[in-house]
Amino acid sequence: MNLFNYGNYIINEALSSEEIEERKRLVLASHMRMYLSKGIADILKQMESPIANDLLTLSRKNLRFDISFMDKTDDKNGMVTYIQTSKVKKMEDGGLDVARARNDYGSTIWKSNLRVQPARIGKIVGKIFKDKYNKAKIEEFVNEFKSKETVDEKFKNMKVVYGDDIRKYYSWKEVEDPKSTLGSSCMRYDQCQVFFDIYTKNAPPVKSPAYSYAGLLLLFNNNNKVVGRAMVWFNVIIPAMLKNKSVPFRIFMDRVYTNQDKDQNIFKDYARKNDWLYKQQQTYNNAMFIDPLINAEKKFTITARLIPRNYNKYPFLDTMQYYTPETGRLSTTTPKVKRDGKYIRSKNYDVIRLQRTNGEYHHLD
């Protein structure tokens, strides 16, 4: 799986077959595994393309290449640099500890002017996997890679707020475009500010890790105006997965509201990067969720445990819509008990559904 033909190393001169073989041997002796910078690896880990996973596993396989130490450029345009392994061999002969230099991004191997000028990552991928992926798949990979390169910059304009700041940033006054989907939210009005106690009174610090709390993830523009938001629930559980005690509590990002649809991907990327659960579709009635921990899309119940309390008014909740004031259970589904081998809704407690826009709610029969 060489990236360059042996002919590149053999000049047009009269050489015996033995001399040609010796030159090939020397070239092959310098080949090494493909090592990637942390910057590239971090991008690939966020990607869905199978090519990304193949690249990440190259350094663990017994495959040798004539280039290595691939790094991204600062231009964020799908360009990468690398160094020919024959030059790495010379640096190694000069005393470079390659094993240590792999993770030392201030070392000469990453900063050397011997590195090749930037090349398109799609071109490199095409040569590495020339018989495995067609041009269309490689183009999809490149487009996704470019989008992930720029997403970290967007993260700098994101933050999670709690308590009364949730009231503040729900207001239309904080939104860049009041006429957008975000700006036209049913909870944007001044009179809705009194509805948010279920958010503001469940804020960190909580009295025990067993309790859940609410946050609001915000995306700002350069003028500090909100261009996207999503409710986030911390310390939630997935009852069906409670047997997996290694991950008892999770974080769930609810429906995403943005000025521009494309910015929804920024929120999804943020959730994936932090292993947060999030909705498959950004609608109020979709019950399919993405779990980055297992890289799967499933339908399941998500439940939060709040401090038991009855609020006079409630906001419209897109997903966590069933609340039991006596127990503090807030969930995507109604509570159920098993009777005669069947699950039925529990009638032990008063369960209310929080999907009205005027602060009211309705009791379930």
VOVEX-763173 format. One line per 4 residues: number of its first residue (from 1); for each residue y, x, z of C-alpha. Coordinates in pm, whole numbers, plus 50000, padded with zeros to 5 digits. Each point is the difference from the previous one (the first is absolute). Layout:
NUM = Y X Z; ...
//
This chain:
1 = 50000 50000 50000; 50246 50268 49899; 50352 49899 49920; 50053 50279 49750
5 = 49780 50133 49722; 49847 50339 50035; 50168 50082 49670; 50332 50012 50187
9 = 49876 50311 50175; 49844 50174 49703; 50246 50159 49762; 49932 50024 49633
13 = 49857 50345 49992; 49668 50150 49910; 49788 49954 50312; 49632 50035 50039
17 = 49802 49707 50133; 49948 50195 50324; 50377 50046 50043; 50063 49631 49936
21 = 49739 49904 50258; 50153 50241 50253; 50342 49845 49951; 49850 49655 50049
25 = 49830 50120 50318; 50328 50133 50140; 50177 49675 49921; 49726 49792 50162
29 = 50001 50225 50306; 50360 49902 50072; 49938 49624 49980; 50026 49801 50325
33 = 50003 49648 50137; 50294 49773 49934; 50235 49999 50299; 50278 49744 50029
37 = 50321 50013 50203; 50046 49758 50288; 50278 49836 49798; 49765 49911 49716
41 = 49716 49906 50235; 50225 49759 50194; 50092 49823 49676; 49641 49980 49877
45 = 49882 49851 50331; 50233 49702 49946; 49876 49932 49649; 49743 49752 49876
49 = 49906 50183 49677; 49646 50148 50014; 50145 50315 49845; 50198 50058 50321
53 = 49682 50003 50208; 49827 50232 49751; 50286 50247 50028; 49995 49988 50379
57 = 49631 50088 50010; 50013 50290 49753; 50060 50266 50267; 49683 49886 50181
61 = 49779 50029 49692; 49839 50312 49861; 50213 49997 49686; 50209 50292 49878
65 = 50321 49994 49798; 50232 50256 49850; 50304 49841 50167; 50050 49890 50360
69 = 50257 49943 50278; 50153 49700 49824; 50330 49876 50141; 50247 49727 49910
73 = 50355 50072 49892; 50320 49874 50159; 50089 49796 49692; 49757 49717 50086
77 = 49912 49944 49636; 49627 50066 49991; 50036 50374 49946; 49793 50260 50184
81 = 49980 50377 50024; 49694 50218 50049; 49895 50364 49992; 49735 50161 49783
85 = 49709 50118 50209; 49997 50341 49832; 50343 50055 50156; 49875 49871 50335
89 = 49724 50261 49981; 50258 50277 49950; 50200 49868 50296; 49681 49995 50204
93 = 49929 50361 49904; 50351 50077 50125; 49917 49868 50346; 50063 49626 49977
97 = 49778 49793 50231; 49929 49707 49769; 49821 49792 50266; 50303 50018 50229
101 = 50252 49960 49719; 49847 49666 49897; 50168 49821 50292; 50305 50225 50030
105 = 50259 49851 49766; 50239 50285 50063; 49751 50254 49867; 50036 50184 49672
109 = 49722 49803 49837; 50215 49686 50012; 50337 50170 49947; 49904 50272 49750
113 = 50193 50027 49674; 49660 50059 49839; 49944 49626 50015; 49988 49831 49659
117 = 50298 49793 49893; 49970 49626 50079; 49742 49807 49797; 49924 49628 49977
121 = 49737 49901 50252; 49846 49769 49741; 49937 50297 49772; 49829 50193 50280
125 = 49789 49697 50097; 49901 49952 49637; 49868 50354 49982; 49818 49986 50332
129 = 49832 49663 49931; 50011 49997 49621; 49666 49820 49961; 50032 49766 50297
133 = 50331 49812 49958; 50162 49868 49684; 50369 50024 49920; 50074 49650 50131
137 = 49852 50078 50343; 50187 50328 50017; 50325 49827 49908; 49943 49745 50278
141 = 49942 50287 50242; 50320 50178 49892; 50213 49685 50038; 49862 49936 50346
145 = 50049 50365 50098; 50365 49986 49893; 50060 49681 50197; 49847 50153 50314
149 = 50210 50316 49960; 50319 49801 50046; 49876 49759 50267; 50043 50246 50288
153 = 50371 50007 49922; 50007 49623 50043; 49831 50030 50338; 50311 50177 50125
157 = 50186 49669 49963; 49744 49805 50203; 49980 49931 50371; 49841 49758 50243
161 = 50228 49808 50239; 49908 49795 50307; 50143 49742 50237; 50342 49855 49921
165 = 50035 50229 49696; 49750 49769 49831; 50251 49715 50032; 50274 50220 49859
169 = 49814 50109 49688; 49863 49657 49916; 50356 49882 49939; 50121 49963 49643
173 = 50304 50205 50101; 49787 50317 50010; 49842 49946 49659; 50121 50175 49686
177 = 49965 49697 49772; 50016 49658 50175; 49878 49833 49679; 49675 50198 49983
181 = 49659 49887 50129; 50074 50195 50315; 50350 49863 50036; 49885 49643 49949
185 = 49745 50012 50281; 49975 49674 50196; 50064 50199 50322; 50326 50161 49879
189 = 50247 49754 50151; 50206 50054 50317; 49845 49691 50157; 49655 50159 49964
193 = 50085 50283 50239; 49874 49796 50297; 49657 49965 49839; 49900 50365 50038
197 = 49904 50024 50366; 49633 50035 49915; 50099 50324 49827; 50273 50130 50228
201 = 49823 49928 50330; 49685 50177 49880; 50139 50348 49957; 49904 50346 50128
205 = 49934 50113 50261; 49722 49752 50074; 49846 49976 50345; 49661 50113 49870
209 = 49857 50133 49671; 49794 49683 49980; 50314 49800 49914; 50141 49974 49651
213 = 50366 50026 49903; 50221 49937 49699; 50214 50226 49784; 50194 49961 49677
217 = 49953 50263 49728; 50321 50038 49799; 50090 50170 49673; 50370 50089 49963
221 = 50208 50098 49701; 50256 50281 50008; 50262 49760 50136; 49780 49917 50300
225 = 49935 49650 49871; 49652 49850 50025; 49808 49983 49670; 49658 49925 50149
229 = 49835 49893 50323; 49661 49908 50146; 49889 49890 50345; 49757 50245 50160
233 = 49758 49914 50281; 49880 50284 50219; 49677 50009 50206; 49830 49719 49811
237 = 49626 49960 49970; 49754 49888 49733; 49744 49802 50203; 49729 50050 49739
241 = 50034 50377 50036; 50009 50027 50379; 49662 50171 49997; 50173 50300 49849
245 = 50145 50119 50330; 50142 50317 49847; 50284 49794 49850; 50058 49714 50248
249 = 50368 49938 49923; 50171 49992 49664; 50345 49949 49850; 50062 49719 49753
253 = 50290 49982 49755; 50067 49637 49910; 50155 49860 49681; 50251 50228 49830
257 = 50339 49865 49890; 50209 50213 49763; 50301 49975 49773; 49796 50146 49715
261 = 49627 49942 49953; 49936 50366 49925; 50105 50093 50354; 49700 49814 50136
265 = 49798 50304 49895; 50206 50216 50236; 49891 49783 50292; 49637 50008 49887
269 = 50014 50377 49967; 50149 50025 50348; 49719 49781 50138; 49731 50202 49824
273 = 50146 50328 50119; 49991 49876 50361; 49664 49816 49973; 50164 49661 50062
277 = 49836 49676 49894; 50205 49810 49742; 49983 49691 49781; 49840 50012 49657
281 = 50269 49768 49859; 50348 49953 50139; 49978 49623 50046; 49980 49790 50314
285 = 49664 49838 49921; 49792 50302 49893; 49730 50097 50252; 49867 50313 49829
289 = 50085 50330 50168; 49984 50366 49904; 49855 50240 50257; 50084 50362 49910
293 = 49759 50134 50263; 49702 49875 49806; 50176 49979 49663; 49898 49637 49964
297 = 50145 49657 49928; 49865 49730 50228; 50061 49659 50147; 49994 50008 50379
301 = 50177 49876 50311; 50279 50207 50156; 50096 49921 50358; 50282 50115 50229
305 = 50007 49963 50378; 50352 49920 50120; 50124 49935 50349; 49921 49627 50054
309 = 50324 49810 49965; 50132 49678 49854; 50311 50042 49784; 50231 49711 49926
313 = 50053 50102 49639; 49790 50203 49754; 50057 50172 49666; 49800 49925 49686
317 = 49700 50237 50010; 49837 50083 49669; 49661 50119 50119; 49970 50018 50379
321 = 50067 49629 50016; 49775 49866 50278; 50126 50042 50355; 49846 49900 50334
325 = 50280 50013 50263; 49760 49980 50297; 49808 50311 49897; 50253 50186 49783
329 = 49757 50006 49707; 50180 50031 49665; 49771 50009 49700; 49938 49939 49633
333 = 49744 49732 50096; 49950 49739 50270; 49789 50101 50302; 49637 49895 49973
337 = 49701 49971 50232; 49631 49993 49914; 49823 49672 50075; 49648 49905 49888
341 = 49994 50306 49777; 50322 49905 49823; 50357 50120 50041; 50249 49724 50074
345 = 50366 50012 50099; 50051 50030 50374; 50166 49697 50162; 50047 50172 50333
349 = 50359 50099 49922; 50295 49862 49812; 50027 50187 49668; 50318 49976 49795
353 = 50065 50097 49640; 50322 50192 49933; 50090 49912 49643; 50317 49799 50021
357 = 50344 50121 49904; 50203 49810 50261; 49863 50174 50309; 49749 49721 50068
361 = 49622 50010 49980; 49712 49759 49985; 49700 49955 50227; 49654 50021 49854
365 = 49778 49697 50056
//
